[in-house]
Amino acid sequence: MLLRILRGLAAAALALAAAAAAHAGYPERAITLVIPVAAGDATDIAGRVMADELSKLLKVPVLPVNAPGAGGLMGAGSVAKAAKDGYTLLFTINASLTSNRILNPHTASYDPLTDFTPLGLTTRTPMVIAVRGDAPFHTLAELAAHAKQHPGQVSLGTAGTGTIGDFTVQIVGAQTGTKMMMVPFKGAGPSVAALQGGHIEGTAVALGLLAGHLKNGSLRAIVTSTRSPEFPNIPTMGELGYRQELLGVWLAFLAPAGVPPEVTRVLVPAIEKVATDPAVAARLATLGVVQDYQPPQQLLAEIRAEQKIVEEILRRSAGATEGAAR
């Protein structure tokens, strides 16, 4: 009897040891990095830059895969349901974790606070509204006046429904007392292309994607969420006299909830190293993207705090819109 018990304990110990050994060598194969935006988006470019560096550190390929749609909800949702082995990760914009979840609760298939393992916030970039360089409006006040003179005819493109860009259009409309149409695209890149083609009057996207266009004068930014050292002449909503500032954009790495501790022990320090690397910062600076590493617990705190801000802005915007309509 005792011998059978000892054998059973030994077998259990061997099973545990085998399971631990399976993760001790992590990573042993390629890692898929889901980026829930269109190729060419600033988020996509930043993700690919960091994936390159992670590949060198982890000594396995980190393969970016674009999964745009529903303002990031589709790609993020696929990672939430992925195997909990550390071989499928998410690199996403804050909208899929905050504003889009609140604006489209029936579309999102996950809870960002419980269905993911946070790995770290890496970078930030301001949100801006931009128009064509030859547009007749040079300021937000002029754009608002144009929208009032042409009700229902001013369209602003975004990276999708529920994104920070969508939220930006709502804030600007409520604060200026105008009705600007939000046109969702599958990523910021297609939105910018539509603006350049004259199909929409403006776009609300992250500054990073527009840097080159702003420098060559083909596009002009008229308002931003925060002042950028590279583009110091773009004003904020507060500086223009409005009560509500725009939300900015931040990017973060996450894994499915329940990945083994051995996986996070490898990924968290690797992501921190990449997200604080001066060489990476130099590559991202040209995109208007700034490093601002925050560890996993701070990332969770950021998600919670921004969700509260989004809910409050929605209440204020609804009130402002009702007041403007009277």
C-alpha positions as CSV (number, residue, x, y, z in Angstrom):
1,M,0.0,0.0,0.0
2,L,2.8,2.4,1.0
3,L,4.7,1.5,-2.1
4,R,1.7,2.3,-4.3
5,I,1.3,5.7,-2.6
6,L,5.0,6.5,-3.0
7,R,4.9,5.5,-6.6
8,G,1.8,7.7,-7.1
9,L,3.6,10.7,-5.5
10,A,6.6,10.1,-7.6
11,A,4.5,10.0,-10.8
12,A,2.8,13.3,-9.8
13,A,6.1,14.9,-9.1
14,L,7.4,13.8,-12.5
15,A,4.3,15.2,-14.2
16,L,4.8,18.6,-12.5
17,A,8.5,18.6,-13.3
18,A,7.6,17.8,-17.0
19,A,5.1,20.7,-17.1
20,A,7.6,23.1,-15.6
21,A,10.2,22.0,-18.0
22,A,7.8,22.6,-20.9
23,H,7.7,26.3,-20.0
24,A,11.2,26.6,-18.6
25,G,12.5,26.7,-22.2
26,Y,10.1,29.4,-23.3
27,P,10.1,30.6,-25.9
28,E,11.0,27.6,-28.1
29,R,9.2,28.6,-31.3
30,A,7.9,31.6,-33.1
31,I,5.6,34.0,-31.3
32,T,2.6,35.6,-33.2
33,L,2.1,39.3,-32.4
34,V,-1.5,40.4,-33.3
35,I,-1.7,44.1,-34.2
36,P,-5.4,45.0,-34.5
37,V,-5.0,47.8,-37.1
38,A,-4.3,48.0,-40.8
39,A,-0.7,47.7,-42.1
40,G,1.0,51.1,-42.3
41,D,-0.7,52.5,-39.3
42,A,1.6,54.2,-36.7
43,T,0.6,51.4,-34.3
44,D,1.5,48.8,-36.8
45,I,4.9,50.4,-37.5
46,A,5.7,50.8,-33.8
47,G,4.7,47.2,-33.2
48,R,6.9,46.0,-36.0
49,V,9.9,48.0,-34.7
50,M,9.5,46.4,-31.2
51,A,8.8,43.0,-32.6
52,D,12.2,43.1,-34.4
53,E,14.0,43.9,-31.2
54,L,12.0,41.3,-29.2
55,S,13.0,38.7,-31.8
56,K,16.7,39.5,-31.1
57,L,16.2,39.3,-27.3
58,L,14.1,36.2,-27.2
59,K,16.0,34.4,-30.0
60,V,12.9,33.3,-31.8
61,P,10.9,35.1,-34.5
62,V,8.2,37.5,-33.3
63,L,5.8,37.6,-36.2
64,P,3.4,40.6,-36.6
65,V,0.0,39.8,-38.0
66,N,-2.5,42.6,-38.8
67,A,-6.1,42.0,-37.7
68,P,-8.0,45.2,-38.3
69,G,-11.8,45.5,-37.8
70,A,-14.3,46.9,-35.4
71,G,-11.9,49.5,-34.0
72,G,-9.5,46.8,-32.8
73,L,-12.1,44.7,-31.1
74,M,-11.7,41.8,-33.5
75,G,-8.0,41.4,-33.2
76,A,-8.0,41.9,-29.5
77,G,-10.8,39.4,-29.1
78,S,-8.9,36.8,-31.0
79,V,-6.0,37.1,-28.6
80,A,-8.3,36.9,-25.5
81,K,-9.5,33.5,-26.8
82,A,-6.0,32.3,-27.9
83,A,-4.1,29.4,-26.3
84,K,-2.7,30.5,-22.9
85,D,0.9,29.4,-23.8
86,G,2.6,32.7,-24.5
87,Y,2.8,32.1,-28.3
88,T,0.0,34.6,-29.2
89,L,0.4,38.2,-27.9
90,L,-1.4,41.4,-28.5
91,F,0.1,44.8,-29.3
92,T,-2.8,47.3,-29.3
93,I,-3.9,50.9,-29.1
94,N,-5.8,52.0,-25.9
95,A,-9.1,52.2,-27.7
96,S,-9.6,48.5,-27.8
97,L,-9.2,48.4,-24.0
98,T,-11.1,51.6,-23.0
99,S,-13.3,53.7,-25.3
100,N,-14.3,51.1,-27.8
101,R,-15.3,48.7,-25.0
102,I,-17.6,51.4,-23.6
103,L,-19.0,52.7,-26.9
104,N,-19.6,49.2,-28.3
105,P,-20.2,46.9,-25.3
106,H,-22.2,44.5,-27.4
107,T,-19.5,44.1,-30.0
108,A,-16.6,43.4,-27.7
109,S,-16.2,39.8,-26.7
110,Y,-13.8,40.3,-23.8
111,D,-13.2,42.3,-20.6
112,P,-9.8,44.0,-20.8
113,L,-9.4,43.8,-17.0
114,T,-10.0,40.1,-16.7
115,D,-9.3,38.4,-20.1
116,F,-5.7,39.6,-20.6
117,T,-2.4,39.4,-18.8
118,P,-0.9,42.9,-19.0
119,L,2.8,42.9,-20.1
120,G,3.5,46.6,-20.2
121,L,2.6,50.0,-21.7
122,T,5.3,51.1,-24.1
123,T,4.7,54.3,-26.0
124,R,2.4,57.3,-26.4
125,T,1.5,59.6,-29.3
126,P,-0.9,62.6,-29.4
127,M,-4.2,62.5,-31.2
128,V,-4.8,65.2,-33.8
129,I,-7.4,66.4,-36.2
130,A,-5.9,67.2,-39.6
131,V,-7.2,68.6,-42.8
132,R,-5.7,69.0,-46.3
133,G,-3.0,71.6,-46.7
134,D,-5.2,73.4,-49.3
135,A,-8.4,73.3,-47.1
136,P,-10.2,76.6,-46.7
137,F,-10.2,76.2,-42.9
138,H,-6.9,76.8,-40.9
139,T,-8.3,76.5,-37.4
140,L,-10.7,74.4,-35.4
141,A,-13.0,77.5,-35.2
142,E,-13.0,77.8,-38.9
143,L,-13.8,74.1,-39.4
144,A,-16.6,74.4,-36.9
145,A,-18.0,77.4,-38.7
146,H,-17.8,75.6,-42.0
147,A,-19.7,72.6,-40.4
148,K,-22.4,74.9,-39.1
149,Q,-22.8,76.5,-42.6
150,H,-22.9,73.1,-44.2
151,P,-24.8,70.8,-41.8
152,G,-24.2,67.1,-42.4
153,Q,-21.6,67.7,-45.1
154,V,-18.4,67.7,-43.0
155,S,-16.9,64.3,-42.6
156,L,-14.0,63.3,-40.4
157,G,-12.3,59.9,-40.9
158,T,-11.1,57.7,-38.1
159,A,-9.4,54.3,-37.7
160,G,-12.8,52.8,-36.9
161,T,-15.9,52.9,-34.8
162,G,-15.1,53.1,-31.1
163,T,-11.5,54.2,-31.6
164,I,-9.9,57.2,-29.9
165,G,-10.5,59.0,-33.2
166,D,-14.2,58.2,-33.0
167,F,-14.2,59.6,-29.5
168,T,-12.3,62.7,-30.7
169,V,-15.0,63.5,-33.3
170,Q,-17.6,63.1,-30.6
171,I,-15.7,65.5,-28.2
172,V,-15.1,68.1,-30.9
173,G,-18.7,68.0,-32.1
174,A,-20.1,68.4,-28.6
175,Q,-17.6,71.1,-27.6
176,T,-18.1,73.2,-30.8
177,G,-21.9,72.6,-31.0
178,T,-21.6,71.1,-34.5
179,K,-22.7,67.9,-36.2
180,M,-19.6,66.4,-37.9
181,M,-20.0,63.0,-39.5
182,M,-17.6,60.3,-38.3
183,V,-16.5,58.0,-41.1
184,P,-14.9,54.7,-39.8
185,F,-12.1,53.1,-41.8
186,K,-10.2,49.8,-41.1
187,G,-7.2,51.6,-39.7
188,A,-5.8,55.1,-39.7
189,G,-3.8,54.7,-42.9
190,P,-7.0,54.3,-45.1
191,S,-8.5,57.3,-43.3
192,V,-5.5,59.5,-44.2
193,A,-5.6,58.2,-47.8
194,A,-9.3,59.2,-48.1
195,L,-8.4,62.7,-46.8
196,Q,-5.6,63.0,-49.3
197,G,-8.0,61.9,-52.1
198,G,-10.5,64.6,-51.1
199,H,-13.2,62.1,-50.0
200,I,-13.5,63.5,-46.5
201,E,-12.8,67.0,-45.0
202,G,-10.6,65.8,-42.1
203,T,-9.2,62.9,-40.2
204,A,-8.8,62.2,-36.5
205,V,-5.8,59.9,-36.0
206,A,-2.6,59.6,-34.0
207,L,0.1,62.2,-34.8
208,G,2.7,59.6,-35.6
209,L,1.1,58.6,-38.9
210,L,0.9,62.2,-40.1
211,A,4.4,63.4,-39.3
212,G,5.7,63.3,-42.8
213,H,2.5,64.8,-44.3
214,L,2.6,67.7,-41.8
215,K,6.2,68.4,-42.6
216,N,5.7,68.5,-46.3
217,G,2.6,70.6,-46.0
218,S,0.2,68.2,-47.7
219,L,-1.8,68.0,-44.5
220,R,-2.3,70.5,-41.7
221,A,-3.2,69.6,-38.0
222,I,-5.6,72.1,-36.3
223,V,-5.9,70.6,-32.8
224,T,-4.1,68.0,-30.7
225,S,-4.5,66.1,-27.4
226,T,-1.1,67.3,-26.1
227,R,1.6,69.6,-27.4
228,S,4.3,67.8,-29.4
229,P,7.9,69.0,-29.2
230,E,8.2,68.1,-32.9
231,F,5.1,70.1,-33.9
232,P,4.8,72.8,-31.2
233,N,2.4,75.0,-33.1
234,I,-0.6,72.6,-32.9
235,P,-2.9,73.9,-30.1
236,T,-4.9,71.8,-27.6
237,M,-8.6,72.1,-27.0
238,G,-7.9,73.7,-23.7
239,E,-5.7,76.3,-25.2
240,L,-8.5,77.1,-27.7
241,G,-10.8,77.8,-24.8
242,Y,-12.8,74.5,-24.7
243,R,-13.5,72.7,-21.5
244,Q,-12.7,69.1,-22.6
245,E,-9.2,68.0,-23.8
246,L,-8.9,65.2,-26.4
247,L,-7.6,61.8,-25.3
248,G,-4.2,60.8,-26.4
249,V,-3.1,57.4,-27.7
250,W,-0.9,54.8,-26.0
251,L,0.2,51.4,-27.0
252,A,0.7,48.2,-24.9
253,F,1.6,44.5,-25.0
254,L,-0.8,41.9,-23.5
255,A,-1.2,38.2,-23.4
256,P,-4.3,36.0,-22.9
257,A,-5.3,35.7,-19.2
258,G,-3.8,32.7,-17.5
259,V,-0.5,32.4,-19.2
260,P,2.0,30.5,-17.0
261,P,4.2,32.7,-14.7
262,E,7.3,31.3,-16.5
263,V,6.1,33.1,-19.6
264,T,5.5,36.5,-18.0
265,R,8.9,36.2,-16.2
266,V,10.5,36.1,-19.7
267,L,8.2,38.6,-21.6
268,V,7.9,41.4,-19.0
269,P,11.6,42.2,-18.7
270,A,12.1,41.8,-22.4
271,I,9.4,44.2,-23.2
272,E,10.7,46.7,-20.7
273,K,14.2,46.5,-22.2
274,V,12.8,47.1,-25.7
275,A,10.4,49.9,-24.6
276,T,13.3,51.8,-22.9
277,D,16.0,51.2,-25.6
278,P,17.3,54.6,-26.9
279,A,17.8,53.1,-30.3
280,V,14.2,52.1,-30.4
281,A,13.2,55.6,-29.2
282,A,15.2,57.1,-32.1
283,R,13.4,54.9,-34.7
284,L,9.9,55.8,-33.2
285,A,10.6,59.5,-32.8
286,T,10.3,59.9,-36.6
287,L,6.7,58.7,-36.2
288,G,5.8,61.1,-33.5
289,V,5.7,58.2,-31.0
290,V,7.4,58.7,-27.6
291,Q,8.6,56.0,-25.2
292,D,6.8,55.9,-21.9
293,Y,7.2,52.5,-20.4
294,Q,4.8,51.5,-17.6
295,P,4.9,48.0,-15.9
296,P,2.0,45.6,-16.0
297,Q,0.2,46.8,-12.8
298,Q,0.5,50.4,-14.0
299,L,-1.0,49.4,-17.3
300,L,-4.0,48.0,-15.5
301,A,-4.3,51.2,-13.5
302,E,-4.2,53.2,-16.7
303,I,-7.0,51.1,-18.3
304,R,-9.2,51.6,-15.2
305,A,-8.5,55.3,-15.0
306,E,-9.2,55.9,-18.8
307,Q,-12.4,53.9,-18.7
308,K,-13.6,56.3,-16.0
309,I,-12.5,59.4,-18.0
310,V,-14.3,58.0,-21.1
311,E,-17.5,57.5,-19.2
312,E,-17.4,61.0,-17.8
313,I,-16.6,62.6,-21.2
314,L,-19.6,60.7,-22.7
315,R,-21.9,62.2,-20.0
316,R,-20.5,65.7,-20.5
317,S,-20.6,65.4,-24.3
318,A,-24.2,64.2,-24.2
319,G,-25.1,67.2,-22.1
320,A,-23.2,69.6,-24.3
321,T,-24.9,68.2,-27.4
322,E,-28.4,68.6,-25.8
323,G,-27.6,72.1,-24.8
324,A,-26.4,73.0,-28.4
325,A,-29.6,71.5,-29.8
326,R,-31.9,73.7,-27.7
